[in-house]
Amino acid sequence: MNRFHKVATLTFWATLGLVVAGGLVRATGAGLGCPDWPTCWGCWLPPTELSDIPSQLDDSGNAYYLDKLDRKQYLSKFDSTKMWIEYMNRVLGVLIGIFIIATFVASFPLRKSQPRLFYGSLVALLMVIFQGWLGSIVVESELMPGMITLHMLLAMILLSLLISLQAWSSPLPKGSILPGTRILYGLIILQVILGTQVREKVDEFTKDDHGIVRGEWLDHAGLVDHLHRPLSLLVLGLSVWIFWTARKMSKKDLLPTWILGCVLGQILLGVVLAYAGLPPWSQTAHLVLGAGLLCLVYRAGWHPVDTFRDG
């Protein structure tokens, strides 16, 4: 059991790191830095310059990259920085796959004594395989609207599942569930969906040059942005209520403080995004802090422990 807990914990943190990398890919617009999958510009190791990119024919003798655009036009999209950002994201994805396999292997001896660990690990493995396939569809469809949202949503659900695996195998005593946290978790999942949709709307709008300055991009995000902003106030209100209720129940519980702090940080980053022209660093921070917030709320709503307390 202790061995499985260590592997599951390591897998969780590694997966959270992959979410950070994914946020960097989205913020820098590097999703098509490697326009093919699983190779990158036809190479297993990214090319260092244009001359390293394979010729027009692939191993099957078919025209390479020429089904949609001529070679000259396609190569004009080559960007070494974005290419390496996307490539490292893929490498991390492979490492996560290895971690998930290790978690599943570690759960096998526990399949009879702790079946939820075994089946939970199996589901995590199947989710990662599906995520890998979905990632290939995202690239091949050139960031098809809806696919990125589904990709992100499944990543958040996978993080939650890994938290459960970690908690089920933990020797720490279970604490009391904070009221309202499960509702808050649902609201945050909804915010993840809406937030990713906002970014998709911006990407779709900026594919063509409309002559609109960066600071006005969100004005064209439409209904999803109008829903995303006020819902954050509902999340804030519920977080304050959870914090206030927890203070009455136990003044030493730190989870409500961390949750409220993350919510306030998210709102601040949202203001920066809205009024500073979507700076890339704030997009990455917004996603990373959102993932951390979701993990904290899920932990508080399903697997609280007594160690989340101050002195």
ROLO-420165 format. One record per residue (C-alpha): x, y, z. Coordinates in steps of 0.5 Angstrom, whole numbers, always signed. Layout:
<atoms>
+-------+-------+-------+
!  east ! north !    up !
+-------+-------+-------+
!     X !     Y !     Z !
...
+-------+-------+-------+
</atoms>
This chain:
<atoms>
+-------+-------+-------+
!  east ! north !    up !
+-------+-------+-------+
!    +0 !    +0 !    +0 !
!    +6 !    +5 !    +2 !
!    +9 !    +4 !    -5 !
!    +3 !    +5 !    -9 !
!    +2 !   +11 !    -5 !
!    +9 !   +14 !    -7 !
!    +8 !   +12 !   -14 !
!    +1 !   +15 !   -14 !
!    +3 !   +22 !   -11 !
!    +9 !   +22 !   -16 !
!    +4 !   +21 !   -22 !
!    -1 !   +27 !   -19 !
!    +5 !   +32 !   -19 !
!    +8 !   +30 !   -25 !
!    +1 !   +30 !   -29 !
!    +0 !   +37 !   -25 !
!    +6 !   +39 !   -29 !
!    +4 !   +37 !   -35 !
!    -2 !   +42 !   -34 !
!    +3 !   +47 !   -33 !
!    +6 !   +45 !   -40 !
!    -1 !   +45 !   -43 !
!    -2 !   +52 !   -41 !
!    +4 !   +55 !   -44 !
!    +3 !   +52 !   -50 !
!    -4 !   +55 !   -50 !
!    -1 !   +62 !   -48 !
!    +4 !   +62 !   -53 !
!    +0 !   +59 !   -59 !
!    +4 !   +54 !   -60 !
!    -1 !   +48 !   -61 !
!    +1 !   +47 !   -68 !
!    +9 !   +48 !   -67 !
!    +9 !   +41 !   -69 !
!    +4 !   +41 !   -75 !
!    +4 !   +33 !   -75 !
!    +3 !   +28 !   -70 !
!    +7 !   +23 !   -67 !
!   +13 !   +26 !   -71 !
!   +14 !   +34 !   -71 !
!   +15 !   +36 !   -78 !
!   +16 !   +29 !   -80 !
!   +22 !   +28 !   -75 !
!   +22 !   +24 !   -69 !
!   +27 !   +29 !   -66 !
!   +25 !   +37 !   -68 !
!   +29 !   +40 !   -74 !
!   +34 !   +45 !   -72 !
!   +32 !   +49 !   -78 !
!   +28 !   +49 !   -85 !
!   +33 !   +45 !   -89 !
!   +33 !   +39 !   -84 !
!   +25 !   +38 !   -85 !
!   +24 !   +32 !   -90 !
!   +23 !   +33 !   -97 !
!   +16 !   +33 !  -100 !
!   +15 !   +25 !  -100 !
!   +14 !   +21 !   -94 !
!   +16 !   +14 !   -93 !
!    +9 !   +11 !   -97 !
!   +11 !   +16 !  -102 !
!    +5 !   +20 !  -101 !
!    +6 !   +28 !  -101 !
!    +8 !   +31 !   -95 !
!    +4 !   +36 !   -92 !
!    +2 !   +38 !   -99 !
!    -6 !   +36 !   -98 !
!    -8 !   +42 !   -95 !
!    -2 !   +47 !   -97 !
!    +4 !   +48 !  -102 !
!   +10 !   +47 !   -99 !
!   +13 !   +54 !   -99 !
!    +6 !   +56 !   -96 !
!    +7 !   +51 !   -90 !
!   +14 !   +52 !   -89 !
!   +13 !   +59 !   -88 !
!    +9 !   +57 !   -81 !
!   +16 !   +54 !   -78 !
!   +17 !   +57 !   -71 !
!   +23 !   +54 !   -67 !
!   +21 !   +57 !   -61 !
!   +13 !   +54 !   -61 !
!   +16 !   +48 !   -64 !
!   +20 !   +46 !   -58 !
!   +15 !   +48 !   -53 !
!   +10 !   +44 !   -57 !
!   +15 !   +38 !   -57 !
!   +17 !   +39 !   -50 !
!    +9 !   +38 !   -48 !
!    +9 !   +32 !   -52 !
!   +15 !   +29 !   -49 !
!   +12 !   +30 !   -42 !
!    +6 !   +27 !   -44 !
!   +10 !   +21 !   -46 !
!   +13 !   +21 !   -39 !
!    +6 !   +22 !   -36 !
!    +4 !   +15 !   -39 !
!   +10 !   +12 !   -36 !
!    +8 !   +14 !   -29 !
!    +1 !   +12 !   -30 !
!    +3 !    +5 !   -33 !
!    +7 !    +5 !   -26 !
!    +1 !    +7 !   -22 !
!    -3 !    +1 !   -25 !
!    +3 !    -4 !   -24 !
!    +3 !    -2 !   -17 !
!    -4 !    -3 !   -16 !
!    -4 !   -10 !   -19 !
!    -2 !   -13 !   -13 !
!    -8 !   -10 !    -9 !
!   -13 !   -12 !   -14 !
!   -17 !   -16 !    -9 !
!   -15 !   -13 !    -2 !
!   -16 !    -6 !    -5 !
!   -20 !    -6 !   -12 !
!   -22 !    +1 !   -12 !
!   -14 !    +2 !   -13 !
!   -14 !    -3 !   -18 !
!   -20 !    +0 !   -22 !
!   -18 !    +7 !   -21 !
!   -11 !    +6 !   -24 !
!   -14 !    +2 !   -30 !
!   -19 !    +8 !   -31 !
!   -13 !   +13 !   -31 !
!    -9 !    +9 !   -36 !
!   -15 !    +9 !   -41 !
!   -16 !   +16 !   -40 !
!    -9 !   +17 !   -41 !
!    -9 !   +13 !   -48 !
!   -15 !   +17 !   -50 !
!   -12 !   +23 !   -48 !
!    -6 !   +22 !   -53 !
!   -11 !   +20 !   -58 !
!   -15 !   +26 !   -57 !
!    -9 !   +30 !   -57 !
!    -7 !   +27 !   -64 !
!   -14 !   +29 !   -67 !
!   -13 !   +37 !   -64 !
!    -7 !   +37 !   -68 !
!    -9 !   +34 !   -74 !
!   -16 !   +38 !   -74 !
!   -11 !   +44 !   -73 !
!   -14 !   +46 !   -66 !
!   -22 !   +44 !   -68 !
!   -26 !   +48 !   -63 !
!   -29 !   +44 !   -58 !
!   -23 !   +39 !   -58 !
!   -19 !   +43 !   -54 !
!   -24 !   +44 !   -49 !
!   -26 !   +37 !   -48 !
!   -18 !   +35 !   -48 !
!   -18 !   +40 !   -42 !
!   -24 !   +38 !   -38 !
!   -21 !   +31 !   -39 !
!   -14 !   +33 !   -36 !
!   -18 !   +36 !   -30 !
!   -22 !   +30 !   -29 !
!   -16 !   +26 !   -29 !
!   -13 !   +30 !   -24 !
!   -19 !   +29 !   -19 !
!   -18 !   +21 !   -20 !
!   -11 !   +21 !   -18 !
!   -12 !   +25 !   -12 !
!   -17 !   +20 !   -10 !
!   -12 !   +14 !   -11 !
!    -7 !   +18 !    -7 !
!   -12 !   +19 !    -2 !
!   -15 !   +12 !    -2 !
!    -8 !    +9 !    -1 !
!    -6 !   +15 !    +5 !
!    -5 !   +13 !   +12 !
!    -7 !   +20 !   +14 !
!   -13 !   +20 !   +18 !
!   -19 !   +23 !   +14 !
!   -22 !   +30 !   +16 !
!   -29 !   +33 !   +16 !
!   -32 !   +35 !    +9 !
!   -33 !   +42 !    +8 !
!   -40 !   +44 !    +7 !
!   -41 !   +47 !    +0 !
!   -34 !   +44 !    -3 !
!   -38 !   +39 !    -8 !
!   -42 !   +45 !   -11 !
!   -36 !   +49 !   -11 !
!   -32 !   +44 !   -15 !
!   -38 !   +43 !   -20 !
!   -38 !   +51 !   -21 !
!   -30 !   +51 !   -22 !
!   -31 !   +45 !   -27 !
!   -36 !   +49 !   -31 !
!   -31 !   +55 !   -31 !
!   -26 !   +51 !   -34 !
!   -31 !   +49 !   -40 !
!   -33 !   +57 !   -41 !
!   -26 !   +59 !   -40 !
!   -23 !   +54 !   -45 !
!   -29 !   +56 !   -50 !
!   -27 !   +64 !   -49 !
!   -20 !   +62 !   -51 !
!   -22 !   +58 !   -57 !
!   -27 !   +64 !   -59 !
!   -21 !   +68 !   -59 !
!   -17 !   +63 !   -63 !
!   -22 !   +63 !   -68 !
!   -23 !   +70 !   -69 !
!   -16 !   +72 !   -69 !
!   -14 !   +67 !   -75 !
!   -16 !   +72 !   -80 !
!   -13 !   +79 !   -79 !
!   -19 !   +84 !   -77 !
!   -15 !   +90 !   -76 !
!   -17 !   +89 !   -68 !
!   -12 !   +91 !   -63 !
!   -10 !   +85 !   -58 !
!   -14 !   +89 !   -52 !
!   -20 !   +88 !   -56 !
!   -20 !   +81 !   -57 !
!   -24 !   +79 !   -51 !
!   -30 !   +84 !   -54 !
!   -31 !   +79 !   -59 !
!   -31 !   +72 !   -55 !
!   -39 !   +73 !   -55 !
!   -44 !   +69 !   -50 !
!   -38 !   +65 !   -47 !
!   -34 !   +71 !   -44 !
!   -41 !   +74 !   -41 !
!   -42 !   +68 !   -37 !
!   -35 !   +66 !   -35 !
!   -34 !   +73 !   -32 !
!   -41 !   +74 !   -27 !
!   -40 !   +66 !   -25 !
!   -33 !   +68 !   -22 !
!   -37 !   +72 !   -17 !
!   -41 !   +66 !   -15 !
!   -35 !   +62 !   -14 !
!   -32 !   +68 !   -10 !
!   -39 !   +68 !    -6 !
!   -39 !   +61 !    -5 !
!   -32 !   +61 !    -3 !
!   -33 !   +66 !    +2 !
!   -39 !   +62 !    +5 !
!   -34 !   +56 !    +6 !
!   -29 !   +60 !    +9 !
!   -34 !   +63 !   +14 !
!   -37 !   +57 !   +16 !
!   -30 !   +53 !   +17 !
!   -28 !   +58 !   +21 !
!   -34 !   +57 !   +26 !
!   -33 !   +49 !   +25 !
!   -25 !   +50 !   +26 !
!   -21 !   +56 !   +26 !
!   -15 !   +51 !   +25 !
!   -17 !   +49 !   +18 !
!   -12 !   +52 !   +13 !
!   -16 !   +49 !    +6 !
!   -22 !   +54 !    +6 !
!   -16 !   +60 !    +7 !
!   -12 !   +57 !    +1 !
!   -19 !   +56 !    -3 !
!   -21 !   +63 !    -2 !
!   -14 !   +65 !    -4 !
!   -14 !   +62 !   -10 !
!   -21 !   +64 !   -12 !
!   -18 !   +72 !   -11 !
!   -12 !   +70 !   -15 !
!   -16 !   +68 !   -20 !
!   -21 !   +74 !   -21 !
!   -14 !   +78 !   -20 !
!   -11 !   +75 !   -26 !
!   -18 !   +75 !   -30 !
!   -18 !   +83 !   -29 !
!   -11 !   +83 !   -32 !
!   -13 !   +78 !   -38 !
!   -19 !   +83 !   -39 !
!   -16 !   +89 !   -39 !
!    -8 !   +88 !   -41 !
!    -9 !   +85 !   -47 !
!    -9 !   +77 !   -45 !
!    -1 !   +77 !   -44 !
!    +1 !   +70 !   -45 !
!    +4 !   +70 !   -37 !
!    -2 !   +71 !   -34 !
!    -6 !   +66 !   -39 !
!    -1 !   +61 !   -36 !
!    -2 !   +63 !   -29 !
!    -9 !   +63 !   -30 !
!   -10 !   +56 !   -32 !
!    -4 !   +53 !   -27 !
!    -8 !   +57 !   -21 !
!   -15 !   +54 !   -24 !
!   -12 !   +47 !   -24 !
!    -9 !   +48 !   -17 !
!   -16 !   +51 !   -14 !
!   -20 !   +45 !   -17 !
!   -15 !   +40 !   -14 !
!   -16 !   +44 !    -7 !
!   -23 !   +44 !    -7 !
!   -24 !   +37 !   -10 !
!   -19 !   +35 !    -4 !
!   -24 !   +39 !    +1 !
!   -30 !   +36 !    -2 !
!   -28 !   +28 !    -2 !
!   -22 !   +27 !    +1 !
!   -20 !   +32 !    +7 !
!   -15 !   +30 !   +12 !
!   -13 !   +33 !   +19 !
!    -6 !   +35 !   +16 !
!    -9 !   +41 !   +13 !
!    -8 !   +45 !   +19 !
!    -4 !   +50 !   +22 !
!    +0 !   +50 !   +29 !
+-------+-------+-------+
</atoms>
